Amino acid sequence: MIMARHLISGAVAVLAVVCVLPAIALAARDIAAAKKPFVVQGRVFCDTCQAGFETPVSTYIQGAKVRVECRSKTTGAKTCSFDGTTDHTGTYKILVADEHEHEICESTIVSSPVSNCKTALQGRERARVFLSRNNGIASDIRYANALGFQKDSPLPACAALLKTYEQNEV
């Protein structure tokens, strides 16, 4: 009888270890992942042809100011904001803290240091980014579509370039 009790209590202890330890490990992993920031990465370009999109003669802007803003899906109220600046390749990398599964987050252009390319390009002034770990993406890096400003007047080479786009339409 005493031997049976020891066997049962030993089995219960082993069962508890087998069930509880993995749950603790998963919880610890989730907590660690939640503390790790997301990196929102994208580029800012100057539409040198006033085409409305990137072309082979588009340039990338160093020193452009970019902001990642999140707002509530239900109320639309701004919940957080993170600022960044582009490097020499026109690329920005903005660290964003916390999980934003129930928010709408977007990268937006703030300003351009290029004097003749300061007008926000309609439709390319913001790009939505999903900042949740509950979506199957293993990486903490989130890539945003390129953001753009429009040059005050198109480059001389743009007319010929844009004609090639017309010729290739099907």
ABEGO torsion letter per residue (X at the ends): XAAAAAAAAAAAAAAAAAAAAAAAAAAAAAAAAAABBBBBBBBBBBBAAGAGBBBAABBBBBGBBBBBBBBBAAAGBBABBBBBBBBAAGBBBBBBBEBAAABBBBBBBABBABAABABBBBGAABBBBBBBAAAGBABABBBBBBBBBBBABBBAAAAAAAAAAAAABX
